[in-house]
Amino acid sequence: MSSDEMNDPNQSIVYVVDDDDSMRAAVTMLLRSVGLRVEAFASAQEFLSLDKPDIPSCLILDVRLKGQSGLAVQEQIAAGNVHVPIIFMTAHGDIAMSVKAMKAGAMDFLAKPFRDQDMLDAVATALAKDEERRKSERSVSDLRKRYESLTPREREVMAFVASGLMNKQIAAEMNLSEITVKIHRGQAMKKMESRSLADFVLKAEALGVKSLEGGRRRGRSAGFEVLVLFWPVSGFLGVAGRCGCFCAGIRDLVLISPAFAVCFCFCFRWHPRIVSVLQALPLCGAAPTFLCRRKEK
């Protein structure tokens, strides 16, 4: 391997920690013979204090070190949120020790003396796994940046799409027109760089985007949800009704003349989005007022 390759800052790196000078030198020579970049340490403290570059790497760690065990070092690495695949090697290992190391996330556990090829295979697997992890993290990071560029409406549409709702259903949930929903969805897909709906949904799942549980909670008043209100559309009562509903926080209203109320209820009482006509009350001797409630998901 040339000196340029040895000094390439983007090349994968293998860390070796062993307090046995001869073993540390032998492992380092083996790895460098196949073109790997290696940094060796006589103690775990030297390795832990190292300012590590953000490149694929793995750690070859002796189980028995002066002052502390390799398993204790593994715990320190995990506690420090350092992600590096670990390959253990030891001349004094047993089954219980190897099981403990593997349960804690070790990639491999090699007993000394080991075959050169076994060590090289273990290192190749560890480096490939770390590279895959880094690619996955970069991909999620890129997705998050794109997601943050979405408007609140586009995020909401994305959540509903991820939950399996069609445009018409999303429009009903958000009280928007279907055309508007399509526009928001198209913009969101463009920003998320999704060429298909399936890809759009997969990216939403990768980000953990979930729909609002139970749908949107709008128009809550007096313990029930008011979605459609039949009220005089003109005159004093019409103005008073609009103002009263606005003050009560009821925004999503359809105001229809009482003359059409009976016809509406007859035609739509079995509509899947209307549960029932809650009440019909005379208001100051005026035409009756109908309150209808939409079905919750």
N, C-alpha and C positions, 0 to 999 in steps of 0.2 A: 504494500500500500504506500502511495506517495505521501509526502509531507503535507501537500495541499489537502488531500482527502482526510488526513489525520486531524487537520486544523479546521475542517469545515464546520462552522457553528450550527448548521442545520442537520448534521448527521446524527442518527440515533446514537445514544450513549448507554453503556453498560457500567453500572457502579459495582465494585467488588469491595466487600467489607470482611476482612479476616485478619486476626491478630497473629496468624502463623505466616511469617515472611515468605517461606519457601512455597507454601500453598498459594498465597496471594500472587506471587510472581508467576507461578505455573499457570494459574487461571488467566491472568492478564495476558501472558504470552499466547495461550491457546486462542483467546478471543481476537487478539490483534492479528493472528495468523490468517484469519478469514476476513479481515478488513473491517473489524468492528472498532469503534472508538471506545476506549476504556479509561475509567478513572478509579484508582484503587486507594483504599483507606485501611489503616491499621486499627482504627477504633470507630465505634458507632457515632461518637460525639463529633468526629471530623466530618462524617457524612451528613449528619443532621444539621450541622452549622453551615453547610455549603449552600451558596446561592445558586440554585439549580436552574438551568435554562429551560424554557418551555418547548421541549422537543420530546419525541418518543424515547422512553428509557425503561430500564428494568434494574433490579437490585439483586445481586448474588450475595447472600448473607450467611455467615457461619452461625450455627446454633449456639455454640459455646464461645463467648468472648470474655476477655478479662473485664471484670467489674459488673457485667450484666449479660443476660442471655439474649440470643437473637430473637426469641419470642417476645421478650420485653421491648426490644427495639421495634418489633412489628407493631406492638400496641401503641408505642409513641408515635410512629408514623401515621397510624390510623387516627389517633387523637389529634394530630396536627393537620388533619384533612389533606394529607399528601397522597396523591394517587400514583403509585408506582408498583408494578407487579414484582413480587418477591419470589426468588428461587432460593430455598434453603439447602445448605450442604452441611454434613456433619459426619464425624467418625464415631459418634457415641449416641446415635439416635435410636429411638424405639418406636413402636407402633403408636403408643399413646401420644408421644410428642409430635409425630407426623400428622396424626389426626387433628390435634389441636391447631397446628400451623395451617393445615388446609382449610379447616372450618373458619379460621380468621382471615382467609382470603389468599393464602399463598398459592402461587402458580404450580410449584413443584417442590419435591423434597428428595434430594439426592444423597445417597450414602457414600462416604469416602471409603475406598477409592472408587471413583465413577469413571465410566467410559467417556472419552472426549466427545464422541458423537452425541451421547445422552445430554451432556451439558450444552452443546451447540444447538441441539433440537429444542431444549427447554428455553434457551435464550431467544431463539428465533420466534417461538410461540409467544413468549412474553412481550417481545417488542411489537409483534403484529397485533396483539390484543390492545396494547397501549395506544398504538396508532389508530386502531378502530375506535377506541373510546374518545380520543381527541377529535376525530372526524365527526363523531356523533355529537359531541359537545359544541363544536363549531357550527354544525348544522342547526342545532336547537337555538344557539345564540343568534344566528342569522334570522331564524324564523321569528324570534322575539323582537328583533329590531323592526322587521316588517310589520309585525302585529301592532307594535307601538305606533306605527304610522297611520293605522286605521282610525277613522272617526268613531265616536261612541256608537252611532247608529250602525256603522259597518261592523263593529265588533258584535253588536247584538244580533245582527242578521247572521253573522258567521256562527254564533252560538246556536241559533235556531236551526240553521242548515246542518250543523254537526249533530243535532239531536234528531234529525231525520224528517223535519217538517218541509212541506212543499211551499212554493212561493205564495200560494193562495192562503195557506194556513198561517204562514209568517205574517202576511199582510193583515189577517184578522187579529193576530196576537198583538201586533204593533199599531193597529188602527191606522194603517197606511194603505195606499192603493197598491195593487199587485205590480204595476209598472214601476212604482217607486222602489219597491222591494227588489225588483230585478236590477234596477240601476245600482242600488247599494251593494247587492251581491256581486255584480259585475266589477264594480270598483274595488271591492274587497279582494276578489280573486286576482285582479290585475296587480294590486299592491303585494299580495302574498305570492305572486308569480306562479299561480296554479293554472295549468292548461286544461284541467278537467275538474268536474265536481268531486270525483273520487279523491283526487289529489288534494283538493281544498279541505275535504273532510279529514283526510289523514293528517294534514298539517295542523288542523284544529285539535285533533286527538293528541298529537305529539306535544302540543302546547298546554294540554290539559284544559282546553276551553270547553265549558259546559253551559248548557242553556239555563236560563233562570228557572229555578225549581218552581213547578206549579204554574208557569206562564207569568205574564205580566200582571201585576196587581194594580189595576187602575179603577178610578171612580169609586172608592170605598166610602160608604156612607151608611150610618145607622145600622151597622152590623151586616149589611149585604151590599152587593155590588150593583150599581145602577148603570146600565149600558144603553138602554133605549128608554126614552121618556116621551110620552104622548102628552102634549101640552098645547094650549092655544098659541098659535104662532104669531099672533099680532095683538095689539092692545096692551092694556096695563098688565093683565095677567101673564101675557107672554114675556114682557120685559122683566117682570118680577120673578118669573120662573127661571129665566136665564141667569139673572143676578144671584138668586138664591143658590142655584146649583153651582155656580162659579165659586161662591164663597164657601160652599161645602166641600170643595175640592173635586167636584164632578166635572170632568172635561169632555169625556167621550160620549156625547149625546147625539141622538137623532131626533129632531123636533118635528113632529107631524101633527097636522090638524086633527082634532078629535073626531072629525067626520070620517076619517080614514082608519081610526083606531080599531074598530070592530073587524073591518076587512083585513087589516094587518095581522091581528091576533088569530083570525081564522086561518089565514094562509100560512102563517109562520109558527104557529104554536108547536108544531112537530119538527120545526127546523132543528137540526142537531146542535146548533150553537145557542139555543134558547131553552132553558130548563122549564120555566113556567111564568105565567103572569102572576105576580105576587099579590097585587091588590088593585082594586078600582075604587077610588075614593072621590066623593063629591067635594069640590073645593069652593066654598062660599057660594054654593048654589050654581056654580058654573059647570061647564062640561066636565065629565069625569077625567081623572088623571091616571094613566096606566104606568106601572113600573115593571120592567121586565129585567130578568137576570140572565147573563150568559153563562154557559156551562164552564166550570173550571176544569183544567186538564189535570 
